Amino acid sequence: MNEARRRILLLCLLYIRHRKRKEMITKRKYWVHPILKLKQQQGDWHNFREMILQDDDTYFTYMRMTPSMFEYLLSKVGPTITKMETHWRKPISPAARLSMTIRYLASGDGFHSISLSYRIGRSTTTCIIRETCEAIWSCLHKEELFTPITNGWQEIAHEFENKWNFPNCIDALDGKHVSIICPKKAGSTYYNYKGFHSIVLLALVSATYKFLIVDIGAQGRHSDEGIFKNSAMGQRFYNNNMYLPDPSAISNKHNVPYVIVADEAFQLNSFTMRPYPSKNLTKQRIFNYRLSRARRVVENAFGILVTRWRIYQKPLNTSLVTSDAIIKATVCLHNLLMSTSNYCGGNYADQLLANGQIIEGEWRQKHINSDNYRNKSFGNNNYTRQAGEIRTIFTEYFMNEGKIPWQEDIM
């Protein structure tokens, strides 16, 4: 009995010592920093409200959207991010939470900078931004992203044929490496072939630069083809579960299935077209040009995303959960704002002239070393006979019935 009491007493003493040591380590100089006790009207939230009344251009530069679009977004997300008011605490308003999050995404400033700007503690700022990004995704992704249906695929293919002269094309596929600070104990798990740590945004993009279906969060060390094969959207393609329309005619002689256009990082198969290997090409160069012409929309989508949301212009210094939420939120915001002239205005996107010529968008000059089109690793060059025949049919079509006048200039 005495031995049992002695052990209990020893455990109590160890526990008390542990608590005292922990209190010494976590003892704060301030419970709330004096600068955060200042009235909120001295911070960016007050400036934000003033900009609504004064100058739309300044407001758009600050928030990447117009006041009316912010109000629409708030009406969608506000109920989800509203907190309960108690007798001892007045919560931060939904408008302030949303504006803080949008400013974080638009400016690329760190959590500490945003917290000081808005007179809110850093830990609170981190929590608000993560929760608001998650709310943006949950409230918008069903209406802003694409739900696979047969009629929907046909409409997308019609856009690709009219705008980019590639029939039976349902989307362009590529992956964007989003730079991150290496997570603790991750080793080389997220280290990619370009020499930095990343997670991958894999996307199917429409002819008008909108994200259709995305896969977010794959480890950067994996190849684009490997990520696509193992993703939910890739499995649906491989299992013929994407509700694709039946093959249709692109000429008087041939019917071909609806296809994705992609670069050399992906494998040629019955639903994915990639370029011919660039050696000793003749008429195959025409196919490569026509495929590249359609595939550039995915480069533009990534380019506009990175240019408009400056959070992408340096490594994400957040947890993996928060990083995923940030990417999901910006994808939804990109699609929501693509229809507005300000967001995609100027010369950010490629400009298509009446004669089919293309003026490259400004983002290409700003991000000339973008990983979306430079130094791509090649995927598996093995393919089935059926896949090769489909690519040959497209090649013959582009040389005959589907010929466009300016394609000869690249020969």
ABEGO torsion letter per residue (X at the ends): XAAAAAAAAAAAAAAAAAAAAAAAAABBABABBAAAABBAAABAAAAAAAAAAABAAAAAAAAGBBAAAAAAAAAAAAAAABBBBBAABBBBBAAAAAAAAAAAAAAGBBAAAAAAAAGBBAAAAAAAAAAAAAAAAAAAAAAABBBBBAAAAAAAAAAAAAAAGBBGBABBBBBBBBBBBBBBGAEAAABBAAGBBBBBBBBBBBAAGBBABBBBGBBAABBAAAAAAABAAAAAAAAGAAGBBBBBBABAABBBBBBBBBBAABBBBAABBBBBBBBGBBAAAAAAAAAAAAAAAAAAAAAAAAAABAAAABBBBBBAAAAAAAAAAAAAAAAAAAABAAAABEAABBBBBAAGBBBBBAAAAABAABAAABGBBBBBABBBAAAAAAAAAAAAAAABAABBAAAAAAX
